[in-house]
């Protein structure tokens, strides 16, 4: 079995199909790890959801911020944004089955020494803590999604503490797992930071560059940060190479020392935000 990790698809269905053909992917032999954000911004979120769901156990998917946004729109926790490209999903005859499948995806997955998340982990989290927090969120998402989405949005609290509880604990866990880019050594996050990381002397650094982070025993596979492009350092693999922004869609064989494989954007121009 070969495990391929694939970066943020974001509705780039044509590129995903081309990438799977290039990999010579076979669902009875191989497994795909998706870093989240299957949907939104790109032109074919519906077709992407159908393709990945049809792969069954051959696909491992963690939820990204755009996937959660789609679910929040459906469950009344948030309105659609002008830049969203989700109308086809919302109007599809198989919408309920697709969204139920998406809603039951985890926020973190661990296997064979690898940890899959969409965005990152704060330095204080071990792999075990990360998985436990992801399970806490998933339990509420499956049991009472409307309640979760009513309280999901916001940037506070901005620092990890094991004493966090209730909706604040859930919100912090979701923000870290699906939105994190930079933080401080003591686990304070700045979710407004996008693009390139701030230069020194800022205490904010890419979350994976802290040498003493508690999750360093695992190789972490993530997406979400297209400004960085491909990352293979500090014991992590970053795979958001910005397909939806005119870049590429990238896959990496997790079990062999091979070069990443990419296909170029097919030319889609997203609408202005």
Order of alpha helices (4+ residues) and beta strands (2+ residues): beta-alpha-beta-alpha-beta-alpha-alpha-alpha-beta-beta-alpha-alpha-alpha-beta-beta-beta-beta-beta-beta-beta
